[in-house]
Amino acid sequence: MVFAFYKKLTPAQQRIYRQSDRVTSLALSDSNPLADHVAGLAKALAGEDRTATQAESQVLVSALTSRFKVPPVRVEVLEKRPDNDWGELQGLYTPAERRAQARITVWMRTAKRRRVVAFRTFLRTVLHEVCHHLDYELLRLHDSLHTEGFYKRESSLFHQLMRHHPDGARPGQTLE
């Protein structure tokens, strides 16, 4: 499936788009050992503790980058999401440049009401930014575009990680 913005891309970007779209999952050989990291992140976020949420996010992301054998990425969790007329920013990936390490920035509170983001939403945001990192470092794409394949890769990671979490499957929902 090609999203509408595809037509506005340069030919080089269209090639990257098609490469990205062909990869629809990222397999974790065994997600069970990551269950404690997911639980730790859920607990930290529920406790509304920014420092603990950042630490647990970093532990999970480091475990994922190690599993995929890609360079590490630094995680920063900030309080309130920035917003303006276009909406709220939930996460941001900054690729490594020269000697600087790649960085993932996520926000744990909504912009308007300053409520802590729901755990599943927060985890999906973190994984979304991890997928940008994996696009560059694992898939060796020259750009990280929001393709259908990209969103499927994000979902594949989410479902594998939530498989062992108490909030994993909701009534009537399967995770695979």
ABEGO torsion letter per residue (X at the ends): XBBAAAAABBAAAAAAAAAAAABABBBBABAAAAAAAAAAAAAAAAAGBAAAAAAAAAAAAAAAAAAAGBBBBBBBBBBBBBBBAAEBBABBBBBBBEABBBBBBBBABBAAAGBBBBAAAAAAAAAAAAAAAAAAAAAGBABBBBBAAAAAAAAAAAAAAAAABAAABBBGBBAX
